[in-house]
Every structure is written in structure tokens, then in C-alpha cells.
Amino acid sequence: MNNNKKPNNRYSPKNLNEQIAAKKPQRHAGKPTSSQPKPAPAPKQKPLADGDASERIQKVLARGGVGSRREIERWIEEGKLKLNGNTVKLGDRLKPGDFLQLNDRRIDWEKYAEQPTRVLLYHKPVGEVVTRRDPQGRPVIFSKLPELATARWIAVGRLDINTSGLLLITNNGELANRLMHPSTQMEREYAVRILGEVPEAMLETLKQGVELEDGKAQFDHIFYTGGEGANKWYNVIVSEGRNRLVRRLWESQQVVVSRLMRVRYGPVVLPDRLRTGGIYELNQKELDTLFEFAELDKKQAFGLMASQIEPKRLRIRKS
């Protein structure tokens, strides 16, 4: 079992800024900062002037949170978007004064240039679903979020109803796409409580890979983190977001998962002080680091230089 114990961290972050700066942090404390200087208020973004570079339609709408870039590209392929009365083709671009429609309804796309990017960390409890409406009447995470004047919130990945922990939520579809796209192989780290002993051979099998109904999968890393009696805790890391992947891997070895919580998504760690049902909004320094991690050009991707945007802060809501 010693070979699977969590190694000593070479990182010792004291706040969320340092956690985000660590590209591959392990499980450790995260403390939202409470007293940071605010940058100067952001001026409103002016419409593009004649001669300025136009932008691809899917990029503008993703930035405004209308949908993810992949989702908007699908709408284009399905003929749901019209530009100045003509069906949009992939590669079409927007310029000031253009009339854009989705399913024959006008989209006021130019207002998205004035909207700063926001990113929330939400500590999802068991029992909530990551959807906008649930036909069964179960609680949905989007009803717990602050209202936006324009666009909409987008969840970066999902957690099933029985899984708790970290959800990243943003109003910027381009950022969400970068963080979710399979090509990025973004690490997700989970704390897992299982019932019973796990032999070394089983851990090795889970790291080497097992065949599931939708293909081979494996844990990139497994760390034993303790436990008492029949319950044992492990932290596991995967680099893909297939549905219920962590549970299915354990279940393939006839292991019962009694609790599952996501504690990290990419560079962002669930802060220890963020209680279940709580929300924390990234401040500007944290946003800058996340943009850098996602390899996004802030000036081109967000209309305003990020250093000019004044972040809005939320109190952490207690459960």
C-alpha cells in the first residue's frame, strides 16, 4: 500500500492564486482571498470600427455564453443561424451592423463585447443535477447561481446526481470549450470512499486499464489517503470526462463506491473553506492565470484586456 500513498507535495499553496498557478497540484488546502485591491473600473467596449478585424460567428457567440463553440458549429451545420438573411456557413464572420438570427430570432450579438468573463467555483452537493430544467423536479444547479444580464452560465463538465464537489461555471463559452475539449486531456481529481480492502494487483490493473462498454479506460494516478475500519479513501486522477467514469472503473473490479467528490479540475482546486452549496468567484489575478493555463489570448478572446475588467465578488454561501 505504501507505493500508492500520496507523495509529499512540492507545492505549498496558501491561497487559490497559487493553486491555480500550479499546473498539476495534488489535494491540498485552498483558501479564497478576502482582501485584494480592485483594479480600475472597466470602460465599456466600443463596437468595432470600420476596418477593424471581424470575428468568426462561433467565437463571438461562445464568448457571450450563447453556447459552446462546438454547439454553435453544430447549429451552423444544421442551418439554424442566419446572417443578414442568408444561412450561415462555417467560417462566416461578424462585423458591426450585421443582423444575426438563431432559429429566426434576432441575437443582439454586439452587446457581448461589453461583458467581462466571469468564473464561479460551485461546491455541488449530492442530490442536485447539472441541467437547466429537470422533468423529475429535482434541484438544478443553475437555479442557485446569480443572474446574468446577458448570455448564460455554462457548466464546465458535469457531475452526476450522486457525486459532489467542484464545478467550474463560466459565462464564456470559448473558455468552457478550451477546458472541456478532449484534446486538452484536462486532469480531474476525485476523492473516493470505497468499502473493503483493495489489493495491490487491483490497483495496478486500474492504472494499466480495463475494458468498459465504451472502450478502454484507466486511472492516471491512484493515491491511498487513509480510512478507518471497512472504509478506505483514495484520490484518483483521470484525463477524460466520460460519463460516470470513476464509478465504472471501480465497479469493474466489483468495488462499491460509497462516496465520490471531485476535488480538482485542471489547475483549479476545491477550496477547503468552500462549504457544500457555496459559491466563490475568481478574482482578476486568478482569472488571468486560468486564461494563461487555457492558452487563450485575453485581448482577442474577451474583447477587453483582462487587466481592465473589474471583477465582481460573491460572498461564500453556507449550506
C-alpha positions, 0 to 999 in steps of 0.5 A: 500500500505504501507505493500508492500513498500520496507523495509529499507535495512540492507545492505549498499553496496558501491561497487559490492564486497559487493553486491555480498557478500550479499546473498539476497540484495534488489535494491540498488546502485552498483558501479564497482571498478576502482582501485584494485591491480592485483594479480600475473600473472597466470602460465599456467596449466600443463596437468595432470600427470600420476596418477593424478585424471581424470575428468568426460567428462561433467565437463571438457567440461562445464568448457571450455564453450563447453556447459552446463553440462546438454547439454553435458549429453544430447549429451552423451545420444544421442551418439554424443561424442566419446572417443578414438573411442568408444561412450561415456557413462555417467560417462566416464572420461578424462585423458591426451592423450585421443582423444575426438570427438563431432559429429566426430570432434576432441575437443582439450579438454586439452587446457581448463585447461589453461583458467581462468573463466571469468564473464561479467555483460551485461546491455541488452537493449530492442530490442536485443535477447539472441541467437547466430544467429537470422533468423529475423536479429535482434541484438544478444547479443553475437555479442557485447561481446569480443572474446574468444580464446577458448570455448564460452560465455554462457548466464546465463538465458535469457531475452526476446526481450522486457525486459532489464537489467542484464545478467550474461555471463560466459565462464564456463559452470559448473558455468552457470549450478550451477546458472541456475539449478532449484534446486538452486531456484536462486532469480531474481529481476525485476523492473516493470512499470505497468499502473493503480492502483493495489489493495491490494487483487491483490497483495496478490493473486500474492504472494499466486499464480495463475494458468498459462498454465504451472502450478502454479506460484507466486511472492516471494516478491512484493515491491511498489517503487513509480510512478507518475500519471497512472504509478506505479513501483514495484520490484518483486522477483521470484525463477524460470526462466520460460519463460516470467514469470513476464509478465504472472503473471501480465497479469493474473490479466489483468495488462499491463506491460509497462516496465520490467528490471531485476535488480538482479540475485542471489547475483549479482546486476545491477550496477547503473553506468552500462549504457544500452549496457555496459559491466563490468567484475568481478574482482578476489575478486568478482569472488571468492565470486560468486564461494563461493555463487555457492558452487563450489570448485575453485581448482577442478572446474577451474583447477587453484586456483582462487587466481592465475588467473589474471583477465582481465578488460573491460572498461564500454561501453556507449550506 
